[in-house]
Amino acid sequence: MNAFKLLFIALFFLILTSCSKESDEKVDETGSIILKVVHTIDSQILKKDSLIYKNKAGNEYLISNIQWFISDIELVKPDGTTIKPTIDDGVFYVDTDLISTCSIQLPGLPSGEYIAFKFTFGLNELANTNYRFVNPPESFMFWPEYLGGGYHYMKLNGKWMNQDGQLAPFNFHLGIGQNYYEKSNGLTDYFDFGQSSSYTHCEGFNPPYSLPEVSSFVQNYFEVSQNIDFSVFQESDCIIKLEMQIEKWFDGEQSYNHNDWGGSIMQQQNAQEVARKNGLSVFHLSVDNF
Amino acid sequence: MFRFERHLLTIIFASLFIFGCSDKDNNTESFKAAPYLIDIPFPFPTNLNIPSDNPMTVEGVNLGRFLFYDGRLSGRTHPDSLMSCGTCHIQSNNFEAGINHPLFQGGYVHGISGEKTTHVMLPLLNLVWNFSGYGWNGFLYADNPDPYFTSIEDFVRIAVTAENELMGDTIQVKNLFQHIDGYPVLFEKAFGSDIVTFDRIEKAIAQFVRSLISTNSRFDKYIRGELQLSQSELNGYVLFTTEEGADCFHCHGGSANPLFTTHLFYNNGKDTLFGDQSDRFSVTGVEIDRGKYKAPTLRNIAFSAPYMHDGRYKTLDEVIDFYSSGVQLSPYIDPLMHHAVRGGVHLTIQEKADLKSFILSLQDDNFLVNPEFSVPAKFPDDK
């Protein structure tokens, strides 16, 4: 009987100690970041479909909606090492019409201090492959094969008061650009992508017979990097605000005049280039205290 | 005491066994509907809009097909009063009435009462991939605060009861089908009970409608590498998918959006004044939504005349002409219609022909004659 009791007690302690050991091993040293994406103009939250904005070129304009991709997020630690969140294959879709897409959860990040935040605006050439997304809304972002394929980096849709006083639609759509041969199929190439406007750049355009042939494609994605001190704790989410300062697409390094570029720029690499340069100053990251 | 405990245990186990058996019998023991498997070819979406309370089954789809085509869905049996979904939704016309419909001149449909529907029809195909509301204005949508206006199931009820459609009575309809030979057995197979309810009628028809899938057009085969398109079709595809061409793709898709619609709502510049009380604005109350309507799929579009929500265009050529030179600028026009400042995309005669060639390559002949979607040769009570 005593032996049975002893055996029982021994077993009981064995179980207790094994439990305790297990919980020691389960110490979780990871935390989460919530990336809150906000879209602003002149430091104010975007008021959609309101003709209340004006760029430095003098264009009065409104914004209706924005859809874009953020990818390749990297967090930099003080020792220079980087952490890459791997959730959702590293590509995130943001849509001003789908509020849930404006809050990106990045779980499983090592706790500790960080000094910088990096990401790619759009998708790089390795990630930007045809049919990567088969489900909407991401699949609706496809960039036609003829123009380079893959996906729009961004669709920014709005209207501006053009030189004729018309509220004219514009699609500020960024993605893979094209270089074109000057001549196509022996026909005169009347199509000057560099100086096109809403009134001239479609005139006489006669694809596919006189469509200038694409000589090469141009990757227009770019990396955004900002020094920012933040900490990831396992107890609570770190909230980082990612602000797209929309006006800077038009008022950055080079002034963007809608009257010059017209309503569509998917086939205007020169406009894509302006957007790419201006885009480097569009984004701002800050730690959100809320 | 020990003996009492043993008896008690026996009673408990016996009770559990009995209730367990009884519970199974009442629910699903004898109900073994087979899951209806949807073949999703690449690159079609893998996310399907199938409500959790109405999973698709072989038996449910089969029952739904009978109900879809049975003229007694109006709740009446007199030959002059028969009307079903299939009265207007003709398979060979892309499940629309079609411009050649013997009853509905020009494809403008009306109900048993003679009253015309608010808008012309939309095709019933690939709705299992639609997450953006049903109808030209999307008045049925998943998160609608009104729980009776959310789904295809609700559309069935609305169609059966509307004065400008079947003008039926749900109680009368379910009572009628309860007493038609053969139907109770089909309900038993589909839902595990031979009791006909209107809820089950809705669910069965909705299952059938979700089974109406088109993925086998010439263009689909081209994308899968099974055939080559003609030069004209390929030229048309370039036009379709370039901003400086016809610029159709933002709303109507392409190879990477093979639905050939976004299922979203746009003001495409048909008008400058908007008096329709059933546009998108009527659903959202958002001012900029005036004159907006769903972009319909372009699959089998040749059979979907008349075109636009009000059926103002009778031919595809008229539609292409509209987008080429008839677009009207207004404060409500969608930003994607950036060509509106010039009145349209300005296509040449050859370009129009090429564009049309490509659009016709989206025709899925198999879908239009698929016997699984056709009028049943016999209804359940036919001898």
Interface residues (C-beta under 8 A of the other chain):
Chain A: D49 S64 N65 N130 Y131 F133 V134 N135 P136 S139 F140 F142 P144 E145 Y146 L147 K155 N157 G158 K159 N162 D164 Q166 L167 A168 P169 F170 N171 H173 S198 Y199 H201 C202 E203 F205 N206 P207 P208 Y209 L211 G262 G263 S264 I265 M266 Q267
Chain B: F42 P43 F44 P45 T46 N47 F131 L234 N235 V238 L239 T241 T242 E243 E244 G245 D247 F249 H250 G253 G254 S255 A256 N257 T262 H263 I288 L329 P331 I333 D334 P335 L336 M337 H338 H339 A340 V341 R342 V345 H346 T348 Q350 E351 D354
